[in-house]
Amino acid sequence: MVSMCIIYCAHKTENPVLIGSTPIIKKNKQASIALSDHLNASLSNLPQKYVLLTADHLLDTADRDSVFHKAFWLHYANRLKLDYLILSYSESNLGIDSLSVECWKMNPEKHLLFSHTNSVQEFDSLLFTSIQDIHGLFYGSKLLKCKLFLPPLDQSDYWQGRYYAMFDSMSLAIDYYNLALQQLPDYSSILLSKGNALVNIGQRLQSRKKNAQAFFLEAESVLASIPDSSEFRLKREMIRAHLNVCQASWNRAEAAIRAIMLIDPNQSSLYLFMSRLHPTRFKKFGFSNRKQLYEKALMLNPAYEMAYLALGDWYYFNNKIETAESVYKQLLDIYPQSIDGLMALGKLYLYRNESLKLIHIYEQVYKLSSQNPDILYNLAIAYYNGHDFQKALELFKKAASVYNYADAYYYLGVIYMKKEDFDQALEAFRKRIYLRTSSEDTYANEAVNHVYQIRQQQMQKSNTKDDA
């Protein structure tokens, strides 16, 4: 059984260097995440030819062992054209948990540069030895001492919070950060993590048209409580830029972005924040359009999921459909189980009316997220558009009965009308009318028209029988 995190690096040739970490949670999640975070922190002030890359994805590796992990990540490093790969992982052998760090040189030929293994109890010793060798490789000299800015490994509440944050369970993460702050109330790393989680929750609420102001205000308060030290200034300004973009505080967002540019202009997410500004603002930073910003982000981080989605959408909305398809497929080559990437490709197939491809995409998405009512509804729509009305009927029934999905009732009514089952159609349409959201609710208004049409037909049939 194995828990693994990855730090991968590329030496600067034409592009800047890329370094980042991805914990792969399996055995000892706290040790795995802590090792990854501490190694990242040690690389926060790299020489100019290197750029810190943060890869924020997790892979489902529950049935894989350490040998498979290494083969996978070495292949992954080749796909991203990385020059160095640093793996860190935890294993359990005969009931004893151990941690390992390996550094691989990928180009021109793959070979192992160094490897260290120790027990979880000797975490600090393993970390210090690994950081020394990493510094010797990338900085040209070894550290005499290792200053750690993150909570110790035994601060279990913090690392539990980090674990939940990586799986996008931000509310649970905040609960654990609050517990950690009861023991370490002034620890900047915990405050930063909590502030970041609050902004992410606020952004999610905002995307659902819900009020997120309470979360944004608390995030501002948390960030204001963090001392102004060089170790944490970059991360604090990154969170602040994200917060101000979400709040549409454009002057403050631009100020935060400018501060980040002075500290480290090679933060890939910086350019996605910048893309949210008005063109007159981001042109001050030397970019003439948003496509250039997305491409810059991908140059700094060739595994940046959100940048691929943004670039693909830019091509899609500029009617460059084939190029958009190519970008979405590049994303899915790196993240085959990216629901957002699959949905983006599905949107493109819907635009081109390619029903079979659309059904195939939505079937994949439904397998990955079968409890999501929107995905179930979209799959039903795909079958409906492909004229497989029986399969569509089954899925719309499930969306209606399990999730009370309003528009599913409308399509149930339409399909029952096609089957000339008018009693069932009336029941479905009336349910959709009952779930009306406003006077401009298109499907509810269409349902009213269908009810009127069915009632007229029934009355005509009744009158015909009476005349006979």
Backbone hydrogen bonds, N-H to C=O, Kabsch-Sander energy under -0.5 kcal/mol:
donor,donor_aa,acceptor,acceptor_aa,energy
3,S,90,S,-3.7
4,M,24,I,-3.3
5,C,88,S,-5.5
6,I,22,T,-1.1
7,I,86,I,-4.3
8,Y,20,G,-0.9
9,C,84,Y,-3.0
10,A,18,L,-0.6
13,T,15,N,-1.0
17,V,49,K,-1.1
19,I,51,V,-1.4
20,G,8,Y,-0.7
22,T,6,I,-1.7
24,I,4,M,-9.1
25,I,23,P,-0.7
29,K,27,K,-1.1
32,S,28,N,-2.5
33,I,29,K,-2.6
34,A,30,Q,-2.5
35,L,31,A,-2.5
36,S,32,S,-2.1
37,D,33,I,-2.9
38,H,34,A,-2.7
39,L,35,L,-2.2
40,N,36,S,-2.3
41,A,37,D,-2.6
42,S,38,H,-1.9
43,L,39,L,-0.7
43,L,40,N,-1.2
44,S,41,A,-1.5
46,L,43,L,-0.7
50,Y,47,P,-2.3
53,L,19,I,-9.9
55,A,53,L,-0.7
56,D,54,T,-0.6
61,T,59,L,-1.0
64,R,61,T,-1.7
69,H,65,D,-2.2
70,K,66,S,-2.3
71,A,67,V,-2.0
72,F,68,F,-2.7
73,W,69,H,-2.8
74,L,70,K,-2.4
75,H,71,A,-1.9
76,Y,72,F,-2.5
77,A,73,W,-2.6
78,N,74,L,-1.6
79,R,75,H,-2.0
80,L,76,Y,-1.8
81,K,78,N,-1.2
82,L,77,A,-2.6
84,Y,9,C,-4.1
85,L,104,W,-2.5
86,I,7,I,-4.0
87,L,85,L,-0.6
87,L,102,E,-2.2
88,S,5,C,-3.3
89,Y,100,S,-2.0
90,S,3,S,-4.9
91,E,98,S,-2.3
92,S,1,M,-1.2
93,N,96,I,-2.3
96,I,93,N,-1.8
97,D,95,G,-0.5
98,S,91,E,-2.7
99,L,118,N,-3.6
100,S,89,Y,-2.6
101,V,116,H,-2.6
102,E,87,L,-3.0
103,C,114,F,-2.6
104,W,85,L,-3.5
105,K,111,H,-2.8
106,M,83,D,-3.9
106,M,104,W,-0.6
107,N,83,D,-0.8
111,H,105,K,-2.0
113,L,103,C,-3.2
114,F,103,C,-1.2
116,H,101,V,-2.7
118,N,99,L,-2.5
120,V,97,D,-1.7
122,E,119,S,-1.2
123,F,120,V,-1.4
126,L,122,E,-2.3
127,L,123,F,-2.8
128,F,124,D,-2.5
129,T,125,S,-2.3
130,S,126,L,-2.4
131,I,127,L,-2.8
132,Q,128,F,-2.3
133,D,129,T,-2.0
134,I,130,S,-2.6
135,H,131,I,-2.9
136,G,132,Q,-2.3
137,L,133,D,-1.7
138,F,134,I,-2.9
139,Y,135,H,-2.5
140,G,135,H,-1.0
141,S,135,H,-1.0
147,K,145,K,-0.6
148,L,146,C,-0.6
155,Q,152,P,-2.1
156,S,154,D,-2.0
158,Y,155,Q,-0.6
159,W,155,Q,-1.5
160,Q,156,S,-2.3
161,G,157,D,-2.1
162,R,158,Y,-2.2
163,Y,159,W,-1.9
164,Y,160,Q,-2.1
165,A,161,G,-2.4
166,M,162,R,-2.0
167,F,163,Y,-1.0
168,D,165,A,-1.7
169,S,164,Y,-3.0
170,M,168,D,-1.1
173,A,169,S,-2.1
174,I,170,M,-2.4
175,D,171,S,-1.8
176,Y,172,L,-1.9
177,Y,173,A,-2.4
178,N,174,I,-2.6
179,L,175,D,-1.6
180,A,176,Y,-2.4
181,L,177,Y,-2.4
182,Q,178,N,-1.0
183,Q,179,L,-0.7
183,Q,180,A,-0.9
184,L,180,A,-2.6
187,Y,184,L,-1.6
188,S,186,D,-0.7
190,I,187,Y,-0.5
191,L,187,Y,-1.9
192,L,188,S,-2.8
193,S,189,S,-2.1
194,K,190,I,-2.4
195,G,191,L,-2.7
196,N,192,L,-2.5
197,A,193,S,-2.1
198,L,194,K,-2.4
199,V,195,G,-2.0
200,N,196,N,-2.1
201,I,197,A,-2.3
202,G,198,L,-2.4
203,Q,199,V,-2.6
204,R,200,N,-2.0
205,L,201,I,-2.5
206,Q,202,G,-2.5
207,S,203,Q,-2.1
208,R,204,R,-0.9
208,R,205,L,-0.7
209,K,206,Q,-1.8
210,K,205,L,-2.7
215,F,212,A,-0.6
216,F,212,A,-1.9
217,L,213,Q,-2.8
218,E,214,A,-2.0
219,A,215,F,-2.2
220,E,216,F,-2.3
221,S,217,L,-2.0
222,V,218,E,-2.5
223,L,219,A,-2.6
224,A,220,E,-2.1
225,S,221,S,-0.9
225,S,222,V,-0.8
226,I,223,L,-1.2
229,S,227,P,-1.6
232,F,229,S,-1.0
233,R,229,S,-1.1
234,L,230,S,-0.5
236,R,232,F,-2.4
237,E,233,R,-2.5
238,M,234,L,-2.1
239,I,235,K,-2.3
240,R,236,R,-2.4
241,A,237,E,-2.5
242,H,238,M,-2.2
243,L,239,I,-2.7
244,N,240,R,-2.6
245,V,241,A,-2.2
246,C,242,H,-2.2
247,Q,243,L,-1.9
248,A,245,V,-1.2
249,S,244,N,-2.7
250,W,248,A,-1.4
253,A,249,S,-2.7
254,E,250,W,-2.5
255,A,251,N,-2.0
256,A,252,R,-2.3
257,I,253,A,-2.5
258,R,254,E,-2.4
259,A,255,A,-2.0
260,I,256,A,-2.1
261,M,257,I,-2.3
262,L,258,R,-1.3
263,I,259,A,-1.4
264,D,260,I,-3.2
267,Q,264,D,-0.7
268,S,266,N,-0.7
270,L,267,Q,-1.1
271,Y,267,Q,-0.6
271,Y,268,S,-1.2
272,L,268,S,-0.6
273,F,269,S,-2.1
274,M,270,L,-2.3
275,S,271,Y,-1.3
276,R,272,L,-0.6
276,R,273,F,-1.3
277,L,274,M,-1.6
281,R,278,H,-2.2
282,F,278,H,-1.9
283,K,279,P,-2.0
284,K,281,R,-1.2
285,F,282,F,-1.1
286,G,283,K,-1.6
287,F,282,F,-1.3
293,L,289,N,-0.9
294,Y,290,R,-2.3
295,E,291,K,-2.5
296,K,292,Q,-2.0
297,A,293,L,-2.2
298,L,294,Y,-2.0
299,M,295,E,-1.8
300,L,296,K,-1.9
301,N,297,A,-1.9
304,Y,301,N,-1.6
305,E,303,A,-1.0
308,Y,304,Y,-1.9
309,L,305,E,-2.2
310,A,306,M,-2.4
311,L,307,A,-2.6
312,G,308,Y,-2.9
313,D,309,L,-2.5
314,W,310,A,-2.1
315,Y,311,L,-2.1
316,Y,312,G,-2.4
317,F,313,D,-3.0
318,N,314,W,-1.0
319,N,316,Y,-1.6
320,K,315,Y,-3.3
321,I,319,N,-0.7
324,A,320,K,-2.2
325,E,321,I,-2.6
326,S,322,E,-2.0
327,V,323,T,-2.1
328,Y,324,A,-2.5
329,K,325,E,-2.2
330,Q,326,S,-1.8
331,L,327,V,-2.1
332,L,328,Y,-2.1
333,D,329,K,-1.5
334,I,330,Q,-1.1
334,I,331,L,-0.7
335,Y,331,L,-3.2
338,S,335,Y,-2.0
339,I,337,Q,-0.8
342,L,338,S,-2.5
343,M,339,I,-2.7
344,A,340,D,-2.1
345,L,341,G,-2.1
346,G,342,L,-2.4
347,K,343,M,-2.2
348,L,344,A,-1.5
349,Y,345,L,-2.1
350,L,346,G,-2.5
351,Y,347,K,-2.0
352,R,348,L,-1.8
353,N,350,L,-0.9
354,E,349,Y,-2.7
355,S,353,N,-1.1
358,L,354,E,-2.3
359,I,355,S,-2.7
360,H,356,L,-2.1
361,I,357,K,-2.2
362,Y,358,L,-2.6
363,E,359,I,-2.2
364,Q,360,H,-1.6
365,V,361,I,-2.2
366,Y,362,Y,-2.6
367,K,363,E,-1.8
368,L,364,Q,-1.4
369,S,365,V,-1.9
372,N,369,S,-1.5
376,L,372,N,-2.0
377,Y,373,P,-2.4
378,N,374,D,-2.5
379,L,375,I,-2.3
380,A,376,L,-2.1
381,I,377,Y,-2.3
382,A,378,N,-2.2
383,Y,379,L,-2.1
384,Y,380,A,-2.3
385,N,381,I,-3.2
386,G,382,A,-1.4
387,H,384,Y,-1.8
388,D,383,Y,-2.6
389,F,387,H,-1.2
392,A,388,D,-2.2
393,L,389,F,-2.6
394,E,390,Q,-1.9
395,L,391,K,-2.0
396,F,392,A,-2.9
397,K,393,L,-2.4
398,K,394,E,-1.7
399,A,395,L,-2.5
400,A,396,F,-2.3
401,S,397,K,-3.1
402,V,398,K,-2.6
403,Y,398,K,-0.7
403,Y,399,A,-0.9
404,N,400,A,-1.2
405,Y,399,A,-2.0
406,A,404,N,-0.5
408,A,405,Y,-0.9
409,Y,405,Y,-0.9
409,Y,406,A,-1.1
410,Y,406,A,-0.8
411,Y,407,D,-1.8
412,L,408,A,-2.2
413,G,409,Y,-2.2
414,V,410,Y,-2.0
415,I,411,Y,-2.6
416,Y,412,L,-2.6
417,M,413,G,-2.0
418,K,414,V,-1.9
419,K,415,I,-1.8
420,E,417,M,-1.2
421,D,416,Y,-2.9
422,F,420,E,-1.0
425,A,421,D,-2.0
426,L,422,F,-2.7
427,E,423,D,-2.0
428,A,424,Q,-2.2
429,F,425,A,-2.8
430,R,426,L,-2.6
431,K,427,E,-1.7
432,R,428,A,-2.0
433,I,429,F,-2.3
434,Y,430,R,-2.2
435,L,431,K,-1.4
436,R,433,I,-1.6
441,D,438,S,-1.6
442,T,440,E,-0.9
445,N,441,D,-2.4
446,E,442,T,-2.5
447,A,443,Y,-2.4
448,V,444,A,-2.0
449,N,445,N,-1.8
450,H,446,E,-2.3
451,V,447,A,-2.5
452,Y,448,V,-2.3
453,Q,449,N,-2.4
454,I,450,H,-2.8
455,R,451,V,-2.7
456,Q,452,Y,-2.2
457,Q,453,Q,-2.2
458,Q,454,I,-2.6
459,M,455,R,-2.4
460,Q,456,Q,-2.4
461,K,457,Q,-2.3
462,S,458,Q,-2.1
463,N,459,M,-2.6
464,T,460,Q,-2.2
465,K,461,K,-2.0
466,D,462,S,-2.1
467,D,463,N,-2.4
468,A,464,T,-1.8
